[in-house]
Amino acid sequence: MHALRPLLRKSLFNLFAASLACAALLAPRAASAEALLLIEADSGKVLQADNATIPWYPASVTKIMTAYVTLKAVKDGRLTLDTLLTVSPTAASQSPSKMGFRPGTQLTVDNALKMMMVKSANDMAVVLAEGVGGSIDGFSAMMNDTAKKLGMTQTSYVNPNGLPADGQITSARDLGILARAFLRDLPEYEYFVHIPAIRFGKRITGNFNKLIGRYPGADGFKTGFICASGYNLVASATRNGRRLIAVVLGANSGTARAVKAAQLLERGFAQDNLTWLRPSLGTVDNLVPVDASPPNLRDEMCGPNRKRPASDDDDALIAANGGATGSASATGGEAQVTFFTAGLQPPLMKASELMASAPAATEPVLVYTGPTRTGTALIAAVAADADQQTVAKPRGKKSRVAKKPDAADKPKDGNKDASKESTTAAAKPAAKPEAKSDTKSDAKAAAKPAGTKHAAAKHDAAAKPAEKPAASGDQAPKPAKPKAATKPAAAKPANNS
């Protein structure tokens, strides 16, 4: 009897451990505040689904539907890619990320689509909506009608760009259905979802989807972020003729969503020869929707514990005058994520290192304002846009430096690489206003890194007596005491760093 006691204890312990494991598997996955989905593009077969039918705020992945509705109108002959659209005051008033064009600016459907899909420009989404549907409400009705026809039963739209709105809801399931429909119905326009980068004037903006140019076989789709949704990504990749679609909703950073999507895709490709070992999860259309309210991640993503204001272009490649900055490295637990093939080989690489590496070299696609142009006319249009950027840049910086020097410093400290903070104390007053301008207008964002230090050097070498009083023009005593004004101007950036 005594000899059986150790065996009995071991059996009870194993039973208890097994019960805990089962409870963990059966616990509601919604508590993780993240939704994941992996499907085959051709068949719609579900390879993995976690919280895939929980309602979610879509953020800028909404623009996949905006592009779908617009390109269907092009395909049906209701307009062409060369059709000229006009930036309205409503479009110009949209929150960043945006191109920042003035009302009355004209550009083609083709260029607006490229700007919207690569830069995630909210103003371009409204330009397309008004051009196709007559108004935001009219276009939203078209989006909802299309969603219904596609079987996206958990989706509703109230705007074309995904900016915060209670009625803007979707799910990983519905986004998988939409991505499949885009590839199936609009194969001739598929290039819009995998453009690596665009060049507007002097500025180059890389695709916010970090898989493009980094993950082998990556060929689409779109990113999204608002505080309530977290970082979202719909991504696709093709290997050996097999295309998979991954959906990640609620990641905690731009890098994290890319790592998770890459991990899903890698597992899916690894399952190619082992599908018989896994139970069938059916097709994406047959996933059963969950009747619930979408989780609100605002406190987690944008609360006081967040070190910096979050944005959809987190870790995105931004370049100026042909140069590029390296993307930020992964954070948190991402550094330990690895890829396997067929589960039989050792890890191939760290996902975080893959996402932090520079993308494959590629020529950015030219985008411009005005009608469709070719040859020398195109060169002239690009030069004109570049000249307009150069003229507008100092005017915007001066006004913003005078108005809110403190607000300019705080938000961007966290967004800049550590190398930015290594500038000299004398250079900081010039560098900080550059960051301010970057926050307020995405249209000027990429032209600034190249000029920040040079501008600072010029202020130190020749412009100290003139620039200091100008920067503090709202304070009457300072022009009379130029030496005393120097200290506060240098101290403010240091206190806010």
The 8 nearest C-alpha neighbors of each residue, nearest first, counted from 0:
[[1, 3, 2, 4, 5, 7, 6, 8],
 [2, 0, 4, 3, 5, 6, 7, 8],
 [1, 3, 0, 4, 5, 6, 7, 8],
 [4, 2, 0, 6, 1, 5, 7, 8],
 [3, 5, 7, 6, 1, 2, 8, 0],
 [6, 4, 8, 7, 3, 9, 2, 1],
 [5, 7, 9, 3, 4, 8, 10, 2],
 [6, 8, 4, 10, 9, 5, 3, 11],
 [9, 7, 5, 11, 10, 6, 4, 12],
 [8, 10, 12, 6, 7, 11, 5, 13],
 [11, 9, 7, 13, 12, 8, 6, 14],
 [10, 12, 14, 8, 13, 9, 15, 7],
 [13, 11, 9, 15, 14, 10, 8, 16],
 [14, 12, 16, 10, 15, 11, 17, 9],
 [13, 15, 11, 17, 12, 16, 10, 18],
 [16, 14, 18, 12, 17, 13, 11, 19],
 [17, 15, 13, 19, 18, 14, 12, 20],
 [16, 18, 20, 14, 15, 19, 13, 21],
 [19, 17, 15, 21, 16, 20, 22, 14],
 [18, 20, 22, 16, 17, 21, 23, 15],
 [19, 21, 17, 23, 18, 22, 16, 24],
 [22, 20, 24, 18, 23, 19, 25, 17],
 [23, 21, 19, 25, 24, 20, 26, 18],
 [24, 22, 20, 26, 21, 25, 19, 27],
 [25, 23, 21, 22, 26, 20, 27, 28],
 [24, 26, 22, 23, 21, 27, 28, 20],
 [25, 27, 23, 24, 22, 28, 21, 30],
 [28, 26, 29, 30, 25, 24, 31, 23],
 [27, 29, 30, 31, 50, 26, 49, 32],
 [30, 28, 31, 27, 32, 50, 33, 53],
 [29, 31, 28, 32, 27, 33, 26, 294],
 [30, 32, 29, 33, 28, 34, 27, 50],
 [33, 31, 30, 29, 249, 294, 34, 296],
 [32, 34, 249, 31, 248, 250, 35, 29],
 [33, 35, 50, 248, 51, 49, 247, 171],
 [36, 34, 247, 49, 246, 48, 51, 50],
 [35, 37, 48, 246, 47, 245, 51, 171],
 [38, 36, 245, 47, 46, 244, 45, 246],
 [39, 37, 45, 244, 44, 46, 43, 243],
 [40, 38, 243, 43, 44, 41, 42, 242],
 [39, 41, 243, 242, 43, 179, 42, 244],
 [42, 40, 39, 43, 242, 179, 44, 183],
 [43, 41, 44, 39, 40, 282, 38, 45],
 [42, 44, 39, 282, 40, 283, 38, 41],
 [43, 45, 282, 39, 42, 38, 281, 283],
 [44, 46, 38, 282, 280, 47, 283, 281],
 [47, 45, 37, 38, 44, 267, 280, 48],
 [48, 46, 37, 36, 45, 49, 38, 35],
 [49, 47, 36, 51, 35, 50, 37, 45],
 [48, 50, 35, 51, 34, 36, 47, 28],
 [51, 49, 34, 53, 52, 29, 28, 48],
 [50, 52, 171, 49, 172, 48, 34, 53],
 [51, 53, 288, 50, 289, 172, 170, 54],
 [52, 54, 50, 289, 51, 170, 55, 293],
 [55, 53, 293, 170, 169, 52, 292, 168],
 [56, 54, 293, 170, 169, 168, 57, 53],
 [55, 57, 168, 228, 58, 169, 167, 293],
 [56, 58, 60, 169, 61, 55, 168, 59],
 [59, 57, 161, 223, 224, 225, 60, 56],
 [60, 58, 223, 161, 61, 62, 160, 224],
 [59, 61, 223, 62, 222, 221, 58, 63],
 [62, 60, 59, 161, 63, 64, 160, 57],
 [63, 61, 65, 60, 64, 160, 59, 66],
 [62, 64, 66, 61, 65, 60, 67, 221],
 [63, 65, 67, 62, 66, 61, 68, 142],
 [66, 64, 62, 68, 63, 67, 159, 69],
 [65, 67, 69, 63, 64, 68, 70, 62],
 [68, 66, 64, 70, 65, 69, 71, 63],
 [69, 67, 71, 65, 66, 70, 64, 72],
 [70, 68, 66, 72, 71, 67, 65, 73],
 [69, 71, 73, 72, 67, 68, 66, 74],
 [72, 70, 74, 68, 73, 69, 75, 67],
 [71, 73, 75, 69, 70, 77, 74, 76],
 [74, 72, 70, 78, 76, 79, 71, 75],
 [73, 75, 71, 76, 72, 70, 77, 79],
 [74, 76, 72, 73, 77, 71, 78, 70],
 [77, 75, 73, 78, 74, 72, 79, 71],
 [78, 76, 72, 75, 73, 79, 74, 131],
 [77, 79, 73, 76, 82, 72, 80, 75],
 [80, 78, 73, 81, 82, 76, 77, 108],
 [79, 81, 109, 108, 82, 107, 73, 78],
 [80, 82, 79, 107, 371, 108, 83, 109],
 [83, 81, 79, 107, 80, 108, 78, 84],
 [82, 84, 107, 106, 81, 105, 370, 108],
 [85, 83, 105, 106, 107, 130, 82, 108],
 [84, 86, 105, 104, 103, 87, 106, 126],
 [87, 85, 102, 103, 104, 126, 90, 105],
 [86, 88, 102, 90, 89, 85, 91, 103],
 [89, 87, 91, 102, 90, 92, 86, 101],
 [90, 88, 92, 87, 91, 93, 125, 86],
 [89, 91, 122, 87, 125, 92, 88, 93],
 [90, 92, 88, 89, 93, 122, 102, 87],
 [93, 91, 89, 90, 88, 94, 122, 99],
 [94, 92, 122, 91, 90, 121, 95, 89],
 [93, 95, 96, 92, 121, 97, 122, 162],
 [96, 94, 97, 441, 121, 93, 440, 120],
 [95, 97, 120, 441, 121, 94, 119, 98],
 [98, 96, 120, 95, 121, 122, 99, 441],
 [97, 99, 442, 100, 120, 441, 122, 96],
 [98, 100, 442, 97, 91, 101, 440, 441],
 [101, 99, 98, 104, 91, 102, 86, 442],
 [100, 102, 104, 91, 103, 99, 86, 88],
 [103, 101, 87, 86, 88, 104, 91, 100],
 [102, 104, 86, 85, 101, 105, 87, 88],
 [105, 103, 86, 102, 85, 101, 100, 106],
 [106, 104, 85, 369, 84, 368, 86, 83],
 [107, 105, 369, 368, 83, 84, 370, 110],
 [108, 106, 83, 109, 81, 110, 82, 84],
 [107, 109, 80, 111, 110, 82, 81, 112],
 [110, 108, 80, 107, 112, 111, 113, 81],
 [109, 111, 113, 107, 112, 366, 108, 114],
 [112, 110, 108, 114, 123, 113, 109, 115],
 [113, 111, 115, 109, 110, 114, 116, 108],
 [112, 114, 110, 116, 115, 111, 117, 191],
 [115, 113, 111, 118, 112, 117, 116, 120],
 [114, 116, 120, 119, 112, 113, 123, 118],
 [115, 117, 119, 113, 114, 118, 112, 192],
 [118, 116, 206, 114, 119, 115, 113, 196],
 [117, 119, 120, 114, 115, 116, 206, 204],
 [120, 118, 115, 116, 117, 121, 96, 114],
 [119, 121, 97, 115, 96, 118, 123, 122],
 [122, 120, 124, 97, 160, 123, 96, 93],
 [121, 123, 90, 125, 124, 97, 120, 93],
 [124, 122, 126, 125, 120, 121, 111, 115],
 [125, 123, 121, 127, 122, 126, 160, 159],
 [124, 126, 128, 90, 122, 123, 127, 129],
 [125, 127, 123, 129, 124, 128, 86, 90],
 [128, 126, 130, 124, 125, 129, 131, 123],
 [129, 127, 125, 131, 138, 130, 132, 126],
 [130, 128, 134, 133, 132, 126, 127, 131],
 [129, 131, 127, 128, 133, 132, 126, 84],
 [130, 132, 128, 129, 133, 127, 69, 138],
 [133, 131, 138, 137, 129, 128, 134, 130],
 [132, 134, 129, 130, 131, 137, 138, 128],
 [135, 133, 129, 137, 136, 132, 138, 128],
 [134, 136, 138, 137, 128, 139, 129, 158],
 [137, 135, 139, 134, 138, 140, 157, 158],
 [138, 136, 132, 134, 140, 139, 135, 133],
 [137, 139, 132, 141, 135, 140, 128, 136],
 [140, 138, 142, 136, 141, 157, 137, 158],
 [139, 141, 143, 137, 138, 142, 144, 136],
 [142, 140, 138, 144, 139, 143, 145, 137],
 [141, 143, 139, 145, 140, 144, 146, 138],
 [144, 142, 146, 140, 145, 141, 155, 156],
 [143, 145, 141, 147, 142, 146, 140, 148],
 [144, 146, 148, 142, 143, 147, 141, 149],
 [147, 145, 143, 151, 149, 144, 148, 142],
 [148, 146, 144, 150, 145, 149, 151, 143],
 [147, 149, 145, 146, 150, 144, 151, 143],
 [148, 150, 146, 147, 151, 145, 177, 176],
 [151, 149, 147, 152, 148, 146, 284, 176],
 [152, 150, 173, 146, 149, 153, 147, 154],
 [151, 153, 150, 154, 147, 173, 146, 288],
 [154, 152, 169, 151, 170, 173, 54, 155],
 [155, 153, 169, 168, 151, 152, 146, 173],
 [156, 154, 168, 167, 143, 166, 169, 153],
 [155, 157, 167, 158, 139, 143, 166, 142],
 [156, 158, 139, 167, 166, 136, 155, 159],
 [157, 159, 139, 156, 160, 135, 161, 136],
 [160, 158, 65, 124, 161, 125, 62, 128],
 [159, 161, 121, 124, 62, 59, 162, 158],
 [162, 160, 58, 59, 61, 159, 158, 163],
 [161, 163, 160, 58, 164, 225, 59, 158],
 [164, 162, 161, 225, 165, 58, 167, 227],
 [165, 163, 167, 166, 162, 157, 161, 158],
 [166, 164, 167, 163, 168, 56, 157, 156],
 [165, 167, 164, 168, 157, 156, 155, 56],
 [168, 166, 156, 164, 155, 165, 157, 56],
 [169, 167, 56, 154, 155, 55, 166, 57],
 [168, 170, 154, 55, 153, 54, 57, 56],
 [171, 169, 54, 55, 173, 172, 52, 53],
 [170, 172, 51, 174, 173, 246, 175, 36],
 [173, 171, 175, 170, 51, 174, 52, 283],
 [174, 172, 151, 176, 170, 175, 171, 177],
 [173, 175, 177, 171, 176, 172, 178, 170],
 [174, 176, 172, 178, 173, 177, 171, 179],
 [175, 177, 173, 179, 174, 178, 180, 172],
 [178, 176, 174, 180, 179, 175, 173, 181],
 [179, 177, 181, 175, 180, 176, 174, 182],
 [180, 178, 176, 182, 177, 181, 40, 183],
 [179, 181, 183, 177, 178, 182, 184, 176],
 [182, 180, 178, 184, 185, 179, 183, 177],
 [181, 183, 179, 186, 180, 185, 184, 178],
 [184, 182, 180, 181, 185, 179, 186, 41],
 [183, 185, 181, 180, 182, 186, 71, 179],
 [184, 186, 181, 187, 188, 182, 183, 189],
 [187, 185, 189, 182, 188, 184, 183, 181],
 [186, 188, 185, 189, 190, 184, 182, 74],
 [189, 187, 186, 190, 185, 191, 70, 192],
 [188, 190, 186, 191, 187, 192, 185, 182],
 [191, 189, 192, 188, 193, 194, 187, 219],
 [190, 192, 189, 193, 194, 188, 113, 116],
 [193, 191, 220, 219, 190, 189, 194, 116],
 [192, 194, 219, 218, 190, 191, 195, 220],
 [193, 195, 196, 191, 192, 190, 117, 206],
 [196, 194, 206, 205, 193, 211, 212, 363],
 [197, 195, 205, 363, 206, 204, 194, 364],
 [198, 196, 364, 363, 204, 203, 365, 199],
 [199, 197, 203, 365, 202, 363, 364, 366],
 [198, 200, 202, 366, 367, 201, 365, 203],
 [199, 201, 385, 384, 381, 202, 198, 382],
 [202, 200, 320, 385, 199, 319, 446, 203],
 [201, 203, 319, 199, 445, 200, 198, 446],
 [202, 204, 198, 318, 197, 319, 317, 199],
 [205, 203, 317, 197, 196, 318, 316, 198],
 [204, 206, 196, 316, 317, 195, 207, 203],
 [205, 207, 117, 208, 195, 196, 118, 204],
 [206, 208, 315, 209, 312, 205, 222, 117],
 [209, 207, 206, 210, 222, 211, 221, 257],
 [210, 208, 211, 207, 257, 354, 206, 213],
 [209, 211, 214, 213, 208, 217, 212, 257],
 [212, 210, 209, 217, 213, 208, 195, 214],
 [211, 213, 358, 359, 210, 214, 195, 217],
 [214, 212, 210, 358, 211, 215, 353, 359],
 [213, 215, 210, 217, 216, 212, 211, 261],
 [216, 214, 217, 213, 236, 212, 238, 210],
 [215, 217, 236, 237, 238, 214, 218, 235],
 [216, 218, 236, 211, 214, 215, 235, 210],
 [217, 219, 236, 193, 235, 216, 211, 220],
 [220, 218, 193, 192, 235, 234, 217, 221],
 [219, 221, 192, 234, 233, 193, 235, 218],
 [222, 220, 233, 60, 232, 208, 219, 234],
 [223, 221, 232, 60, 231, 208, 59, 233],
 [224, 222, 59, 231, 58, 60, 311, 230],
 [225, 223, 230, 311, 58, 229, 231, 59],
 [224, 226, 228, 227, 58, 229, 163, 223],
 [225, 227, 297, 300, 228, 229, 301, 296],
 [226, 228, 297, 296, 295, 225, 229, 56],
 [229, 227, 56, 225, 226, 249, 296, 295],
 [230, 228, 249, 226, 224, 250, 225, 227],
 [229, 231, 224, 250, 249, 252, 251, 223],
 [232, 230, 248, 223, 247, 222, 249, 224],
 [233, 231, 222, 247, 246, 221, 234, 223],
 [232, 234, 246, 221, 220, 245, 222, 247],
 [235, 233, 220, 245, 219, 244, 232, 246],
 [234, 236, 244, 219, 243, 218, 217, 245],
 [235, 237, 217, 216, 218, 243, 242, 244],
 [238, 236, 242, 216, 241, 240, 243, 217],
 [239, 237, 241, 240, 216, 242, 236, 268],
 [238, 240, 241, 237, 242, 216, 268, 236],
 [239, 241, 238, 237, 242, 236, 243, 216],
 [242, 240, 238, 237, 239, 243, 39, 40],
 [243, 241, 237, 40, 236, 39, 240, 238],
 [242, 244, 39, 40, 235, 236, 38, 237],
 [243, 245, 235, 38, 37, 234, 40, 39],
 [244, 246, 37, 234, 36, 260, 233, 235],
 [245, 247, 233, 36, 35, 232, 171, 234],
 [246, 248, 35, 232, 231, 34, 256, 260],
 [249, 247, 231, 34, 33, 250, 230, 232],
 [248, 250, 229, 33, 230, 228, 231, 32],
 [251, 249, 230, 256, 229, 252, 248, 255],
 [250, 252, 230, 229, 255, 249, 300, 253],
 [253, 251, 255, 254, 250, 230, 256, 313],
 [252, 254, 313, 256, 255, 230, 314, 257],
 [253, 255, 257, 252, 256, 329, 258, 314],
 [256, 254, 252, 258, 257, 253, 250, 259],
 [255, 257, 259, 250, 258, 253, 254, 260],
 [258, 256, 260, 254, 255, 259, 209, 261],
 [257, 259, 255, 261, 260, 256, 350, 262],
 [260, 258, 262, 256, 261, 257, 255, 263],
 [259, 261, 263, 257, 262, 258, 245, 256],
 [262, 260, 264, 258, 259, 263, 265, 257],
 [261, 263, 259, 265, 260, 264, 258, 266],
 [264, 262, 260, 266, 261, 265, 259, 267],
 [265, 263, 267, 261, 266, 262, 260, 268],
 [266, 264, 262, 268, 267, 263, 261, 269],
 [267, 265, 269, 263, 264, 268, 262, 270],
 [266, 268, 264, 270, 265, 269, 263, 46],
 [267, 269, 265, 270, 271, 266, 264, 340],
 [270, 268, 341, 340, 266, 267, 271, 265],
 [271, 269, 273, 267, 268, 272, 274, 341],
 [270, 272, 269, 268, 273, 274, 267, 341],
 [273, 271, 270, 274, 269, 341, 275, 268],
 [274, 272, 270, 275, 276, 271, 277, 341],
 [275, 273, 276, 277, 270, 272, 271, 278],
 [274, 276, 273, 277, 278, 272, 279, 270],
 [277, 275, 274, 273, 278, 270, 272, 279],
 [278, 276, 274, 275, 279, 273, 280, 46],
 [279, 277, 280, 276, 275, 274, 281, 46],
 [278, 280, 281, 277, 45, 46, 44, 274],
 [279, 281, 45, 278, 282, 46, 44, 47],
 [282, 280, 279, 44, 45, 285, 283, 286],
 [283, 281, 44, 43, 45, 285, 284, 280],
 [282, 284, 285, 286, 43, 45, 172, 44],
 [285, 283, 282, 286, 176, 150, 172, 43],
 [286, 284, 283, 282, 287, 281, 288, 280],
 [285, 287, 283, 284, 288, 282, 52, 172],
 [286, 288, 285, 289, 52, 284, 172, 283],
 [289, 287, 52, 286, 290, 53, 153, 152],
 [290, 288, 53, 52, 291, 287, 54, 153],
 [289, 291, 288, 292, 53, 54, 52, 153],
 [292, 290, 289, 293, 54, 53, 294, 288],
 [291, 293, 54, 294, 290, 55, 53, 295],
 [292, 294, 55, 54, 295, 291, 56, 53],
 [295, 293, 296, 292, 55, 32, 228, 227],
 [294, 296, 227, 297, 228, 293, 226, 298],
 [297, 295, 227, 299, 298, 228, 300, 229],
 [296, 298, 227, 226, 300, 301, 299, 295],
 [299, 297, 302, 301, 300, 296, 303, 226],
 [298, 300, 296, 297, 302, 301, 305, 304],
 [299, 301, 297, 226, 298, 296, 302, 229],
 [302, 300, 298, 297, 226, 305, 299, 308],
 [301, 303, 298, 304, 305, 299, 300, 297],
 [304, 302, 305, 301, 298, 306, 299, 307],
 [305, 303, 302, 306, 299, 301, 298, 300],
 [304, 306, 303, 302, 307, 301, 300, 308],
 [307, 305, 304, 413, 308, 303, 301, 302],
 [308, 306, 413, 305, 309, 410, 414, 411],
 [307, 309, 301, 410, 310, 306, 305, 413],
 [308, 310, 307, 301, 313, 300, 311, 226],
 [311, 309, 312, 313, 224, 308, 225, 226],
 [310, 312, 224, 313, 223, 309, 253, 230],
 [313, 311, 315, 310, 207, 314, 253, 96],
 [312, 314, 253, 315, 311, 310, 252, 309],
 [315, 313, 326, 327, 312, 253, 316, 254],
 [316, 314, 312, 207, 313, 317, 326, 205],
 [317, 315, 205, 326, 204, 324, 318, 314],
 [316, 318, 204, 445, 205, 323, 315, 203],
 [319, 317, 323, 203, 322, 445, 204, 324],
 [318, 320, 446, 202, 445, 322, 321, 203],
 [319, 321, 201, 322, 202, 318, 446, 203],
 [320, 322, 319, 318, 323, 203, 201, 202],
 [323, 321, 318, 319, 320, 324, 449, 203],
 [324, 322, 318, 317, 325, 319, 321, 316],
 [323, 325, 318, 317, 326, 316, 322, 357],
 [324, 326, 357, 327, 323, 316, 356, 355],
 [327, 325, 314, 355, 316, 315, 324, 328],
 [326, 328, 314, 355, 325, 329, 416, 254],
 [329, 327, 355, 326, 330, 351, 352, 354],
 [328, 330, 351, 254, 333, 334, 327, 355],
 [331, 329, 333, 332, 328, 334, 255, 254],
 [330, 332, 333, 329, 334, 255, 335, 251],
 [333, 331, 334, 335, 330, 336, 329, 255],
 [332, 334, 335, 336, 331, 351, 330, 329],
 [333, 335, 351, 332, 336, 329, 349, 330],
 [336, 334, 333, 332, 337, 349, 351, 350],
 [337, 335, 333, 350, 334, 349, 338, 351],
 [338, 336, 349, 350, 346, 348, 335, 339],
 [337, 339, 346, 347, 348, 265, 262, 340],
 [340, 338, 346, 342, 344, 347, 341, 345],
 [339, 341, 269, 342, 344, 343, 338, 265],
 [342, 340, 269, 343, 270, 339, 344, 272],
 [343, 341, 340, 339, 344, 269, 345, 270],
 [342, 344, 341, 340, 345, 339, 346, 269],
 [343, 345, 342, 340, 339, 346, 341, 347],
 [346, 344, 347, 339, 343, 342, 340, 338],
 [347, 345, 339, 338, 337, 348, 344, 349],
 [346, 348, 338, 345, 339, 337, 349, 344],
 [349, 347, 337, 346, 338, 350, 353, 352],
 [350, 348, 337, 352, 351, 336, 353, 334],
 [349, 351, 353, 352, 336, 337, 258, 354],
 [350, 352, 354, 329, 334, 353, 349, 333],
 [353, 351, 355, 349, 350, 354, 356, 328],
 [352, 354, 350, 356, 351, 355, 349, 213],
 [353, 355, 351, 352, 356, 350, 209, 213],
 [356, 354, 328, 352, 353, 326, 327, 351],
 [357, 355, 353, 354, 352, 358, 326, 325],
 [356, 358, 325, 359, 355, 326, 213, 354],
 [359, 357, 212, 213, 360, 356, 211, 209],
 [358, 360, 212, 361, 213, 357, 211, 195],
 [361, 359, 358, 362, 212, 357, 363, 195],
 [360, 362, 359, 363, 195, 196, 358, 212],
 [361, 363, 364, 360, 196, 195, 197, 365],
 [364, 362, 197, 196, 198, 361, 365, 195],
 [363, 365, 197, 198, 196, 366, 362, 194],
 [364, 366, 198, 197, 199, 363, 367, 381],
 [367, 365, 199, 110, 198, 364, 197, 368],
 [368, 366, 199, 381, 110, 380, 369, 365],
 [369, 367, 106, 105, 370, 366, 104, 380],
 [368, 370, 106, 105, 367, 371, 107, 83],
 [371, 369, 106, 107, 372, 83, 368, 81],
 [372, 370, 81, 107, 369, 373, 377, 106],
 [371, 373, 377, 376, 370, 374, 380, 369],
 [374, 372, 377, 376, 375, 371, 378, 380],
 [375, 373, 377, 376, 378, 372, 379, 380],
 [374, 376, 378, 377, 379, 373, 372, 380],
 [377, 375, 379, 374, 378, 373, 372, 380],
 [378, 376, 373, 372, 380, 375, 379, 374],
 [379, 377, 375, 381, 376, 380, 382, 374],
 [378, 380, 382, 376, 377, 381, 383, 375],
 [381, 379, 377, 383, 382, 378, 376, 384],
 [380, 382, 384, 378, 200, 383, 379, 367],
 [383, 381, 385, 379, 380, 384, 386, 378],
 [382, 384, 380, 386, 385, 381, 379, 387],
 [385, 383, 200, 387, 381, 382, 386, 380],
 [386, 384, 200, 382, 388, 201, 383, 387],
 [387, 385, 383, 389, 388, 384, 382, 390],
 [386, 388, 384, 390, 389, 385, 391, 383],
 [389, 387, 385, 391, 386, 390, 392, 384],
 [390, 388, 386, 387, 392, 391, 385, 393],
 [389, 391, 387, 388, 392, 386, 393, 394],
 [392, 390, 388, 394, 389, 393, 387, 395],
 [391, 393, 389, 394, 395, 390, 388, 396],
 [394, 392, 396, 395, 391, 397, 390, 389],
 [393, 395, 391, 392, 396, 397, 398, 390],
 [396, 394, 393, 392, 398, 397, 399, 391],
 [397, 395, 393, 399, 394, 398, 436, 400],
 [396, 398, 400, 399, 394, 395, 393, 401],
 [399, 397, 401, 400, 395, 396, 402, 394],
 [398, 400, 402, 396, 401, 397, 403, 395],
 [399, 401, 397, 404, 402, 398, 432, 403],
 [402, 400, 399, 398, 470, 403, 397, 471],
 [401, 403, 399, 400, 398, 404, 473, 397],
 [404, 402, 406, 405, 400, 399, 401, 407],
 [403, 405, 407, 400, 406, 402, 401, 408],
 [406, 404, 407, 408, 403, 409, 491, 495],
 [407, 405, 403, 408, 404, 409, 410, 435],
 [406, 408, 435, 404, 405, 409, 432, 403],
 [409, 407, 405, 406, 431, 411, 410, 495],
 [408, 410, 411, 406, 412, 495, 407, 405],
 [411, 409, 412, 408, 307, 308, 413, 407],
 [410, 412, 414, 413, 409, 434, 408, 415],
 [413, 411, 414, 415, 409, 410, 496, 408],
 [412, 414, 307, 411, 415, 410, 306, 416],
 [415, 413, 411, 412, 416, 307, 410, 313],
 [414, 416, 413, 412, 419, 411, 417, 420],
 [417, 415, 418, 419, 414, 420, 327, 413],
 [418, 416, 419, 420, 415, 421, 413, 412],
 [417, 419, 421, 416, 420, 422, 415, 412],
 [420, 418, 417, 421, 416, 422, 415, 430],
 [419, 421, 418, 417, 422, 416, 415, 412],
 [420, 422, 418, 419, 423, 417, 424, 427],
 [423, 421, 420, 426, 419, 427, 424, 418],
 [424, 422, 426, 425, 427, 421, 420, 455],
 [425, 423, 427, 426, 422, 489, 428, 493],
 [424, 426, 423, 427, 459, 428, 489, 455],
 [427, 425, 455, 423, 424, 429, 428, 422],
 [426, 428, 430, 429, 424, 425, 431, 423],
 [427, 429, 430, 431, 426, 489, 492, 425],
 [428, 430, 455, 427, 426, 431, 432, 454],
 [431, 429, 427, 433, 451, 428, 432, 426],
 [430, 432, 434, 433, 428, 408, 429, 427],
 [431, 433, 435, 434, 400, 430, 429, 407],
 [434, 432, 430, 431, 436, 435, 437, 447],
 [435, 433, 437, 431, 432, 436, 411, 438],
 [436, 434, 407, 432, 438, 437, 433, 431],
 [435, 437, 433, 439, 434, 438, 396, 440],
 [436, 438, 444, 434, 435, 439, 440, 443],
 [439, 437, 435, 436, 440, 434, 441, 411],
 [440, 438, 436, 437, 435, 441, 95, 443],
 [439, 441, 442, 437, 443, 438, 436, 99],
 [442, 440, 444, 443, 97, 96, 98, 437],
 [441, 443, 98, 440, 99, 444, 97, 445],
 [444, 442, 441, 440, 446, 445, 437, 447],
 [443, 445, 437, 441, 446, 442, 447, 440],
 [444, 446, 319, 202, 318, 447, 317, 443],
 [445, 447, 319, 202, 444, 443, 448, 449],
 [446, 448, 450, 449, 445, 451, 444, 433],
 [449, 447, 451, 450, 446, 445, 319, 452],
 [450, 448, 447, 451, 319, 446, 452, 320],
 [449, 451, 447, 453, 448, 452, 454, 446],
 [452, 450, 454, 430, 448, 453, 449, 447],
 [451, 453, 455, 454, 450, 456, 430, 426],
 [454, 452, 456, 455, 450, 451, 457, 449],
 [455, 453, 457, 451, 452, 456, 450, 458],
 [454, 456, 426, 429, 452, 458, 453, 457],
 [457, 455, 453, 459, 458, 454, 460, 452],
 [456, 458, 460, 454, 459, 455, 461, 453],
 [457, 459, 462, 455, 456, 463, 460, 461],
 [460, 458, 456, 457, 463, 461, 462, 455],
 [461, 459, 457, 458, 456, 462, 463, 455],
 [462, 460, 458, 459, 457, 463, 464, 465],
 [461, 463, 458, 465, 466, 464, 459, 460],
 [464, 462, 466, 465, 458, 459, 467, 461],
 [463, 465, 462, 466, 467, 481, 468, 461],
 [466, 464, 462, 463, 467, 468, 469, 461],
 [467, 465, 469, 463, 462, 468, 464, 470],
 [468, 466, 470, 469, 465, 463, 464, 485],
 [467, 469, 478, 471, 470, 466, 472, 465],
 [470, 468, 466, 472, 467, 471, 465, 478],
 [471, 469, 467, 468, 472, 401, 466, 400],
 [470, 472, 468, 469, 473, 474, 401, 467],
 [471, 473, 469, 474, 470, 468, 475, 401],
 [474, 472, 471, 475, 401, 470, 402, 469],
 [473, 475, 472, 471, 476, 477, 478, 468],
 [474, 476, 477, 473, 478, 472, 479, 471],
 [477, 475, 479, 478, 474, 480, 484, 481],
 [476, 478, 480, 479, 484, 475, 474, 481],
 [477, 479, 468, 480, 481, 476, 475, 472],
 [480, 478, 477, 476, 481, 475, 468, 484],
 [481, 479, 477, 478, 483, 482, 484, 476],
 [482, 480, 484, 483, 478, 477, 479, 485],
 [483, 481, 484, 485, 480, 486, 464, 477],
 [482, 484, 485, 480, 481, 486, 477, 487],
 [485, 483, 481, 477, 482, 486, 487, 480],
 [484, 486, 482, 483, 488, 487, 467, 489],
 [485, 487, 489, 488, 484, 483, 490, 482],
 [486, 488, 490, 489, 485, 484, 491, 483],
 [489, 487, 485, 486, 490, 491, 484, 428],
 [490, 488, 486, 487, 491, 428, 492, 485],
 [489, 491, 487, 493, 488, 492, 486, 494],
 [490, 492, 494, 493, 489, 488, 487, 495],
 [493, 491, 495, 494, 490, 496, 408, 489],
 [494, 492, 490, 496, 491, 495, 489, 424],
 [493, 495, 491, 492, 496, 490, 489, 408],
 [496, 494, 492, 493, 409, 408, 491, 405],
 [495, 493, 494, 492, 412, 409, 408, 420]]
